[in-house]
Amino acid sequence: MKLLSLSLQNFRGIKSLNINFEGKSANIYGANGIGKTTIANSISYLLTGQPLTNEKDFSPKTSDTHNLHHIVNGVFELDNGEQISLSKDYYEVYRQKKGELAEKLSGHTTDHYINGVPAKEKEYISTLEKICGGDVNKTKVLMLVGYFSEVLSTTDKRKLLFEVCDKGLSDETIINKNISLMPLNEYLIIPGTNNKYLIDEYKKIAVNQRREINKKLESIPERIDELELSLKNDLPTKDTINISIKNIETEREVKQKELDILLSDSKALELSIDKKISVLENHYQESKANYIENNNKDNEEIYKAINALNNKKAELVQTSMEYKNNIYSLDLKINECISNRQRLLDEYDRVKANTFNEKWDENNELCSLCGQKLPLDKIEHLKIEFEKRREEHNKANSIAK
């Protein structure tokens, strides 16, 4: 098909223009803004309804104008030598509503013409399909920038490429000509035969398999819930651990009160002893002075009394230190319980996530507070508990599978 002539009237800033192409190739030159792109867009608009530049919200209307007809007309020579005239007339529509004195702009419309005869839009498009080879999309691909890569769907692209290329190409031919696609041949073989699935058939199989996998994925939360229920029956609960911590804290409070009483008594006794020591020391000094004066007084009993009182004081200080050590030991036990609680919670989270450390970690044999190795009976007890949990975990996994 050849373009013989093009006529524009009030089209995108061009008031009037007539060009005789005579079916020959033509180059249009000119300064920026003179209308070169507008001429190209008018031809594309006439044949595809869209501009060559693929501009959104394209309109043939000249800006800031009203009550004008924006017309493009082209005369074409078909492959059989016949000529056909195609025209589009875009203009404003005014209507007067009830109760209003003047007409108001209500929109725009386009009139179509074939050889000067008014035609409906469907008839106009049908004529374009006939003269363009049955598909206006082909014309758009040839004329509109980016239409093939950005507008057409993957299916339409594939269809058009197959029409342009050899229509006899099969899936197998395409796969064998592309090294990266050749591994598909193994998947396409029908089990138990030498025949192969078609690509569309295998896609259906893949979609069905994906549906089955999704069903299995949806059932995973239920299986996790079942495992959680079984774990709750075997592992100490959070409430049990909290009760144990609360009992230890209560015991600590009782011991603290006993210590406070002992400290109070110790201070009172210490004051009394200090007072007695002071009196005895004074007496000692007096006795000493008397002894010096008399050269013969015996102070041995006074020294014994002083030593006895000092020993008593030392015993009370030792008792006080023992109670402080007991409080420190209880604090260590509380921290150990808190650490064990966190370890059990972490272990619970690992089991919940369907993971379990199947090997005994030697770090479990160390105290979480001081870092020293635990007593042998404590380590043996932890190992037995570890083996028990691992056995129950494996049992639960085998049931779930």
C-alpha positions in Angstrom: 0.0 0.0 0.0 1.3 3.5 -1.0 0.4 6.9 0.2 -0.4 9.2 -2.7 -1.5 12.4 -0.9 -2.1 13.8 2.5 -4.4 16.7 3.5 -4.5 18.4 6.9 -6.9 21.0 8.2 -6.6 22.5 11.7 -4.6 19.4 12.7 -2.4 19.9 15.8 -1.4 23.5 14.9 -1.3 23.0 11.1 -4.1 25.1 9.7 -3.9 23.8 6.2 -1.5 21.5 4.4 -1.6 19.4 1.2 1.3 17.0 0.3 1.5 14.9 -2.8 3.7 11.9 -2.1 2.8 10.1 -5.3 3.5 6.8 -3.6 7.2 7.5 -3.3 9.4 7.5 -0.3 9.7 11.0 1.2 11.9 12.8 3.7 10.6 15.8 5.5 13.0 18.4 6.8 12.6 21.6 8.8 13.3 23.4 12.0 12.1 22.3 15.4 8.3 22.9 16.0 7.5 23.4 12.3 5.3 20.3 12.2 7.4 17.3 11.0 6.2 15.0 13.9 2.7 16.2 13.4 2.7 15.1 9.8 4.0 11.6 10.9 1.4 11.5 13.7 -1.5 12.4 11.3 -0.7 9.4 9.0 -0.4 7.0 12.0 -3.7 8.5 13.5 -5.5 8.0 10.2 -4.5 4.3 10.0 -4.3 3.2 13.7 -6.1 5.7 15.7 -2.9 6.4 17.7 0.0 8.8 17.1 3.4 7.6 15.9 5.0 8.8 19.1 2.6 6.6 21.2 1.6 9.8 23.1 -1.0 9.2 25.8 -4.4 11.2 25.5 -3.5 12.2 22.0 -5.9 14.6 20.3 -5.8 16.0 16.8 -7.3 19.2 18.1 -5.4 22.4 17.7 -4.8 23.9 21.2 -6.9 26.9 22.4 -9.4 26.6 19.5 -13.1 26.0 19.5 -15.8 25.3 16.9 -13.3 23.9 14.4 -13.1 20.7 12.5 -9.8 18.9 12.7 -9.5 16.9 9.6 -6.9 14.5 8.1 -7.4 12.9 4.7 -5.2 10.4 2.9 -5.4 8.8 -0.5 -3.7 5.4 -0.8 -2.9 3.0 -3.6 -3.5 -0.6 -2.8 -1.4 -3.5 -3.9 -4.0 -4.3 -6.6 -3.7 -0.8 -8.0 -7.0 0.5 -6.7 -7.1 3.8 -4.8 -8.9 4.5 -1.6 -9.6 7.7 0.3 -9.7 7.6 4.1 -10.7 10.6 6.3 -11.2 11.4 9.9 -13.0 14.6 11.2 -12.6 15.4 14.9 -14.7 18.2 16.3 -16.5 19.6 19.4 -20.1 18.7 20.3 -22.3 21.3 21.9 -25.7 20.6 23.5 -28.3 22.7 25.2 -29.7 21.3 28.4 -33.2 21.9 29.6 -33.5 25.2 31.5 -30.4 26.7 30.0 -30.3 29.4 27.4 -27.0 28.6 25.7 -25.4 25.5 24.4 -22.4 24.1 26.3 -19.5 21.9 25.3 -20.4 18.3 26.1 -17.5 16.4 24.5 -15.9 15.5 21.2 -16.7 13.1 18.4 -15.0 11.7 15.3 -16.6 11.2 11.9 -15.1 8.6 9.5 -15.2 8.6 5.7 -14.3 6.0 3.1 -13.9 7.5 -0.4 -15.9 10.5 0.9 -18.8 8.4 2.1 -19.6 8.6 5.8 -18.9 5.3 7.6 -19.4 4.0 11.1 -16.2 3.4 13.1 -16.6 -0.4 12.9 -16.9 -0.2 9.1 -13.9 2.1 9.0 -11.8 -0.3 11.1 -13.0 -3.3 9.0 -11.8 -1.5 5.9 -8.4 -0.9 7.5 -8.1 -4.5 8.4 -8.7 -5.5 4.8 -6.2 -3.2 3.3 -3.6 -3.8 6.0 -3.6 -7.6 5.7 -6.3 -8.6 8.2 -4.8 -7.2 11.5 -4.4 -3.5 12.4 -1.9 -4.6 15.1 0.6 -5.3 12.3 0.3 -1.8 11.1 0.7 -0.5 14.7 3.9 -2.6 15.1 5.3 -1.1 11.9 4.4 2.5 12.7 4.2 3.0 16.5 7.4 3.4 18.4 7.6 0.8 21.2 4.2 -0.8 20.4 5.7 -4.3 19.9 8.0 -4.2 23.0 5.7 -2.2 25.4 2.1 -2.7 24.4 1.7 -6.2 22.9 1.2 -9.1 25.3 3.7 -12.0 25.3 1.1 -14.2 23.5 0.5 -11.6 20.8 4.2 -11.1 20.3 4.8 -14.8 20.0 1.9 -15.1 17.6 3.1 -12.3 15.4 6.7 -13.6 15.4 5.5 -17.0 14.3 3.5 -15.4 11.5 6.6 -13.4 10.3 8.9 -16.4 10.6 8.4 -20.0 9.3 4.9 -21.1 10.3 6.1 -24.8 10.2 8.4 -24.4 13.3 7.5 -26.9 16.0 8.3 -26.7 19.7 10.9 -29.4 19.3 12.6 -27.5 16.4 12.8 -24.3 18.5 14.1 -26.2 21.6 16.8 -28.0 19.6 18.0 -24.8 18.0 18.5 -23.2 21.4 21.2 -24.8 23.6 19.8 -23.3 26.8 16.3 -24.8 26.1 17.6 -28.4 25.2 17.2 -29.7 28.8 13.4 -29.2 28.4 13.4 -32.3 26.1 13.9 -34.5 29.2 10.9 -33.1 31.0 8.7 -33.3 27.9 9.0 -37.1 27.5 5.8 -38.9 28.4 6.6 -41.5 31.0 6.8 -45.1 29.6 6.9 -43.9 26.0 9.2 -42.3 23.5 6.6 -39.6 22.7 6.7 -36.0 24.1 4.3 -33.6 25.6 3.5 -30.4 23.7 4.6 -27.3 25.5 0.9 -26.3 26.3 0.2 -29.8 27.6 3.3 -29.7 29.9 2.3 -26.3 31.2 -1.1 -27.7 32.2 0.7 -30.5 34.1 3.0 -28.0 35.8 0.0 -25.9 36.8 -1.7 -28.9 38.3 1.5 -29.9 40.2 1.8 -26.4 41.5 -1.8 -26.6 42.8 -1.0 -29.8 44.6 2.2 -28.3 46.2 0.2 -25.3 47.3 -2.3 -27.7 49.0 0.5 -29.4 50.8 1.9 -26.0 51.9 -1.5 -25.0 53.2 -1.5 -28.2 55.4 1.9 -27.3 57.0 0.4 -25.0 59.6 -1.9 -27.8 60.8 1.0 -30.2 61.1 2.9 -27.5 63.1 -0.1 -27.1 65.4 -0.1 -30.9 66.0 3.6 -30.9 66.9 3.0 -27.9 69.2 0.3 -29.8 71.0 2.5 -32.9 71.5 5.4 -30.7 72.7 3.2 -28.9 75.2 2.5 -32.3 76.8 6.2 -33.2 77.2 8.0 -30.0 77.9 7.7 -27.9 81.1 5.1 -25.2 80.6 5.8 -21.5 81.1 3.5 -21.4 84.1 5.4 -24.3 85.8 8.7 -22.5 85.3 7.2 -19.3 86.6 5.8 -21.0 89.7 9.2 -22.6 90.4 10.9 -19.1 90.1 8.2 -17.6 92.4 8.9 -20.3 95.0 12.6 -19.7 95.0 12.0 -15.9 95.3 9.7 -16.5 98.2 12.4 -18.7 99.9 14.9 -16.0 99.2 12.7 -13.4 100.9 12.3 -15.6 104.0 16.1 -16.1 104.2 16.6 -12.3 103.8 14.3 -11.6 106.7 16.1 -14.1 108.9 19.4 -12.5 107.9 18.0 -9.0 108.7 17.0 -10.3 112.2 20.4 -11.8 112.7 22.2 -8.7 111.5 20.0 -6.6 113.9 20.8 -8.9 116.8 24.4 -9.0 115.8 24.6 -5.2 115.8 23.0 -5.0 119.2 25.2 -7.7 120.6 28.2 -6.1 118.9 27.4 -2.7 120.6 27.0 -4.5 124.0 30.3 -6.3 123.5 32.0 -3.2 122.4 30.7 -1.4 125.5 31.8 -4.2 127.7 35.2 -4.3 126.0 35.4 -0.6 126.5 34.6 -1.0 130.2 37.0 -3.8 130.5 39.7 -1.9 128.7 39.1 1.0 131.0 39.2 -1.4 133.9 42.3 -3.0 132.4 44.0 0.3 132.1 43.1 1.1 135.7 44.2 -2.4 136.8 47.3 -2.0 134.9 48.0 1.3 136.5 47.2 -0.3 139.8 49.5 -3.2 139.0 52.2 -0.9 138.1 51.6 1.0 141.2 51.3 -2.1 143.4 53.8 -4.2 141.3 51.9 -7.3 142.1 48.3 -7.4 140.7 47.3 -10.2 138.5 45.4 -9.2 135.3 45.3 -12.7 133.7 41.5 -13.0 134.2 40.8 -9.7 132.5 42.8 -10.7 129.4 40.9 -14.0 129.2 37.6 -12.1 129.3 38.7 -9.8 126.6 39.9 -12.7 124.4 36.6 -14.5 124.9 34.6 -11.5 123.9 36.7 -10.9 120.8 36.2 -14.6 119.8 32.5 -14.1 120.3 32.6 -11.1 118.0 34.5 -13.0 115.4 32.0 -15.9 115.5 29.1 -13.4 114.9 31.0 -11.8 112.0 31.5 -15.3 110.5 27.8 -16.2 110.9 26.9 -12.9 109.2 29.2 -13.8 106.2 27.6 -17.3 105.9 24.2 -15.8 105.6 25.4 -13.4 103.0 26.9 -16.3 101.1 23.6 -18.2 101.3 21.8 -15.1 99.8 24.4 -15.0 97.0 23.9 -18.8 96.3 20.1 -18.3 96.1 20.6 -15.4 93.6 22.8 -17.7 91.5 20.0 -20.4 91.6 17.4 -17.8 90.5 19.6 -16.7 87.6 20.3 -20.3 86.7 16.5 -21.0 86.6 16.0 -17.9 84.4 18.7 -19.1 82.1 17.2 -22.6 82.0 13.8 -21.1 81.3 15.2 -19.1 78.3 17.1 -22.2 77.1 13.9 -24.2 77.2 12.0 -21.5 75.4 14.7 -21.3 72.7 14.5 -25.1 72.4 10.8 -24.9 72.1 11.2 -22.3 69.3 13.6 -24.6 67.5 11.2 -27.6 67.8 8.4 -25.4 66.6 10.4 -24.5 63.5 10.8 -28.2 62.9 14.5 -28.1 63.7 16.5 -29.9 66.5 20.2 -30.1 67.3 20.8 -33.9 67.2 24.3 -33.6 68.8 25.0 -32.9 72.4 26.6 -29.5 72.8 29.5 -29.5 75.3 28.6 -25.9 76.2 25.5 -27.3 78.0 27.9 -28.8 80.6 29.0 -25.3 81.7 27.2 -23.0 84.1 25.6 -20.1 82.3 26.6 -17.7 85.0 30.1 -18.5 86.2 31.2 -20.5 83.1 32.5 -23.4 85.3 31.7 -27.0 84.5 28.6 -28.4 86.2 28.7 -31.3 88.7 28.8 -34.8 87.0 25.4 -35.8 88.3 23.9 -32.6 86.9 25.5 -33.1 83.5 24.3 -36.8 83.4 20.8 -35.6 84.2 20.9 -33.0 81.4 22.1 -35.6 78.9 19.3 -38.0 79.9 16.8 -35.2 79.4 18.4 -34.2 76.0 18.2 -37.9 74.8 14.6 -38.1 75.9 13.6 -34.9 74.0 15.5 -36.0 70.9 13.8 -39.4 70.9 10.4 -37.8 71.3 11.1 -35.2 68.6 12.2 -37.8 66.1 9.1 -39.8 67.0 6.8 -36.8 66.4 8.6 -36.1 63.1 8.1 -39.6 61.8 4.4 -39.5 62.7 4.0 -36.1 61.0 5.6 -37.5 57.8 
